[in-house]
Amino acid sequence: MVTCLDVAGDLLLSGSIDQSIAAWDLRAVGHTKPMAVAGATSIANYHGQQMQWQNGGILKASLDGSPIDKLAAVATVQGLFTVDFSTATPLINAAHAFDANGSNTPKQYSDIKWSSQTGWLYASAGDRAAVDLLEITQA
C-alpha cells in the first residue's frame, strides 16, 4: 500500500508500508518499473555501521526543496533517514537531525517538508501541536 508521494522536477517518489521507497522518472510515462528502489533488502549506513535497512514502513518522503539534488528525507516507523537517488543504487543513511537548539531528534515523524530557502526540514511528530525545525547533515 502506497503511503506517500512527492515530486521534484521529473522525479516522483512513492513510499509504501512494505518498507520501500521508489523513484520514478516522469519523462518515461508508461514504464511499469521504477528507475530505483530502496527497500528492506537495501543496506543502510547507521552512523558508521552498515546493516540491512529495517525501517518498519515508510510514513512520509520529502524531495521537493531538498538542498541536495535527488536527496530525499524519509520518515519511517523506525526514524528519519536520507535516501540519495543520484546513483543507480540509492544510498541510505540514518539522518543526523538536529533541532534549532542543537538537540539530536530520533523521532517518528508523521509529516516532513524541506524548506527550499533554508535547506532545513520541517517535521511534525504524532499528536504534538508543534513543528520541529531540523538541520540534516550528511555525516
C-alpha positions in Angstrom: 0.0 0.0 0.0 1.4 3.4 -1.0 1.6 5.8 2.0 3.1 8.9 0.4 4.1 10.7 -2.9 6.4 13.6 -3.6 7.6 15.2 -6.8 10.6 17.4 -7.7 11.1 18.2 -11.3 10.9 14.9 -13.4 11.3 12.7 -10.3 8.4 11.2 -8.4 8.9 9.3 -5.1 6.4 6.7 -3.8 6.8 5.3 -0.3 4.9 2.3 1.0 4.1 0.3 4.1 6.2 -2.6 2.7 9.4 -0.6 3.7 10.2 0.5 0.2 10.6 3.9 -1.5 10.8 4.1 -5.3 11.9 6.8 -7.6 10.0 7.1 -10.9 11.1 9.1 -14.0 8.1 11.2 -15.1 9.5 11.5 -18.6 9.1 7.8 -19.0 5.3 7.7 -18.9 4.0 4.1 -19.4 7.0 2.4 -17.8 5.9 0.0 -15.2 9.2 -0.2 -13.3 10.8 2.5 -11.2 14.2 3.7 -12.0 15.5 3.0 -8.5 14.1 1.3 -5.3 15.3 1.3 -1.7 13.7 -1.3 0.4 14.0 -3.9 3.2 16.9 -5.7 1.4 18.9 -2.5 0.9 21.9 -1.7 3.0 21.8 1.5 5.1 24.5 3.4 7.0 23.5 3.7 10.7 26.0 6.3 11.9 29.0 4.4 10.5 27.7 0.9 10.8 26.4 -0.9 7.6 23.3 -3.1 8.0 20.1 -4.1 6.4 17.5 -1.2 6.3 14.8 -2.3 8.7 12.6 0.8 8.7 9.2 -0.6 9.7 7.4 1.1 6.8 7.6 4.5 5.0 5.4 7.2 6.5 6.4 10.3 4.5 9.0 11.4 2.0 10.1 14.8 1.0 12.2 15.6 -2.1 10.9 18.9 -3.3 13.1 21.7 -1.8 15.9 19.5 -0.8 19.3 21.3 -0.5 21.0 18.5 -2.4 19.7 17.3 -5.8 17.8 14.0 -5.6 18.3 13.7 -1.8 15.0 12.7 -0.1 14.2 12.9 3.6 12.3 9.8 4.6 10.2 9.4 7.7 9.8 5.8 8.7 8.3 3.9 11.6 11.9 3.5 12.9 13.1 7.1 12.5 14.3 9.6 10.0 16.6 8.7 7.0 18.1 10.4 3.9 18.0 8.5 0.7 20.2 9.7 -2.2 18.7 8.8 -5.6 21.5 10.4 -7.6 23.0 6.9 -8.3 21.6 3.7 -9.7 21.7 2.1 -6.2 20.1 4.5 -3.7 22.4 5.5 -0.7 20.5 5.3 2.6 21.7 7.0 5.8 20.2 7.3 9.2 19.7 11.0 9.4 21.9 13.2 11.6 19.0 15.5 12.5 19.4 18.4 14.9 16.8 20.9 16.0 17.4 24.6 16.4 18.7 24.1 19.9 21.3 21.5 18.7 19.4 18.5 20.2 19.5 15.2 18.2 16.0 14.2 17.4 15.5 10.5 16.6 11.7 10.6 16.4 8.9 9.1 14.3 7.6 11.9 12.2 4.1 11.9 10.6 4.9 14.7 8.1 8.1 16.3 6.7 8.8 19.1 4.2 12.1 20.7 3.0 12.4 24.5 3.1 13.9 25.4 -0.3 15.0 28.7 1.0 16.9 27.5 4.1 17.7 23.8 3.4 16.1 22.9 6.8 13.5 20.2 7.2 10.2 20.9 8.9 8.8 17.9 10.8 5.8 17.1 12.9 5.5 14.1 15.2 2.4 12.4 16.4 -0.3 14.4 18.1 2.0 17.2 19.3 0.9 20.6 18.4 4.4 21.6 17.4 6.7 21.5 14.4 10.4 20.7 14.7 12.9 22.6 12.5 15.7 20.2 11.7 19.1 20.6 10.1 20.1 17.4 8.2 23.8 16.7 7.8 25.4 14.1 5.6 28.0 12.6 8.0 
